[in-house]
């Protein structure tokens, strides 16, 4: 296995490698931007609110009654969860069609109800901490490689000095 030590690379090779890596990074970013669908990019698609749902049977807007959680105190019975495929397809819980996440609540007067909840903040926070963890792991790995390489170079220099001293004596 042939290994090229970075210390032995010429400035021209290093500059060429940096240019190739920058160009490769730009190509990857452009391809990601072109190939990623809008729904995955994090752009918010318009969400239809319950109060502005248009009746499918008539051509006029049939506003639904105001949800109970807007004018009553509520207690969360079941925290925000992902809707099942059945709930989304059958519209058993209409709120699942909006955000794919729903939480079960109990209104003080009206009783049991469901409301859409947004998981974007939780996902963003989770991705952030995952990125931070990955960054720390890469930093630790890179730092350990630097320490190992530095020790190898120091041993190599020490051997050369010892050989020079031995040849003089």
N, C-alpha and C positions, 0 to 999 in steps of 0.2 A: 504494500500500500504506500503510495507516494503522498507525502505530506509537504506542503509548502508553508514554511514559516513566514509569518507576516513581516518579520524583521528583514527578510531577504528579498522582499518584493521591491521593485524599483518604483520611483514616483510615478512614472508613466503607467505602470500596471495598476497601481493603487487608484490613480485618477480614472483610468478606464473602468475599473471595477465599481467605483462610486457612481460614475455616469450610467453604467448599465443598471445598477440597483435603483437609481432615481427614475430612470425611464421605465423600468419594470413596475415600480410602485405607481407611477402615473397611469400606466396601462391597466393595472389591476383596479385602481379607483374608477377609471372611466368605464371599464367593463361592469363593475359592480353597480354603477349608477345606471347604466343602460339596461342591464338584465334584471334588476330588482323591481318587482311590481310595486305600484304605489301603496298598496295596503300593507306591505312589509316594511317600507321605508320609515314608518313612524308618522306619516302624514295622517292627520285625522280626517276620516271620511265623515261626511255630514250624517249626524244622528237625528232621526226623526223623533221629536218629543211626543209623549202620549197625548198632550193637549191638542196637537195639530194633526192627528191621524185623519186621513180622508177616508170616508166610508167607501167601500168598494162597490156597493150596490147603487149609490147615488153619485151624482157629479158634484154635489155641494159638500163643503167641509162639515163634518159632524164632530165637533169637539167633544172629547170625553170629559166626564166630570173631573174636577181637579183632584189629583191624588191626595190621599189622606195624610201623607207625611208632610205635606206643605202647610197644613193648618192644624194638625194635631200633634201631640207629643207621641213619640214612637220608642219602642224598645226593639233592639235587634235580636231576633230569635236565632237566626243562622247567619254567620258572617258571609262576606262576599265569596262566591264560589263560581266555578266554571259550569255553564249549563251543559247538560248532556246533549248528545246528538239528537236524541228523541225529542227533548224539550225544544230544541231549535227548529227541527223539521215539522213538528206537529203544532207548534204555537200554543202548547198547553199553558206556558207562561209567556205572554206576549213580550215581556221585557227582555227575554233572551234574544230576540231578533235584533235589538239595538246594539248591545255591547258584548254579547256572549257571556256576560257575568251578571249574576243576580244575587241579591241578598233578601232573605225572608225577614219581614218586620211585623210587628204587631202594633197597630194604631190604637190609641187609647179608646176611641169610640167605635171606629169602623171594624176593628178586628184584624185578622190576618191579611197581609198584602205582600207583594213583591215589588222591588224597585231595582233598576239597573244600577250597577256600580262599575266604576272604571278601575281597571287593574294596571293602567299605564304607569302610574307613579310607582307602584310596587315593583313592576317589571324593570323600570328604569333604575330604581334603587338597587335591585338585585344584580342587574347587569353591571352597575357601577362598582359594587363591592367585589363582584367576580373579576372585573377588570383590574381593580386594585390588587386583589390577591395574585392574579397572574403576573402583574407588574413586579410585585415583591418577589415572587418565585423566580422570575427571569433575572431580576437584579441579584438575588442571592446566588443563583447558578453562575451568572457572568462574573460576579465578584470572586467566587471560588475558583473559576477557571483562570482569572487574572492572577490570583495568589499562587496557584499551582505552576503556571507558566513563569511567573517571576522567580519562584524557587528553582525551576529548571535552569533558567538563564543564569542565576547566581551560582549554581553548582558548576555550570559550564565555564563561567568566567574563573571560578576558583580553581578548577582543574587546569585551565590554561596557564594561570599564574603559577601553580605548583609545578607544571611541566617546565615553564621558563626558568623558574628558580632551580629546579633539579638539573637542568642542562647547563646552567652557569657554574654550579658547584662541582 
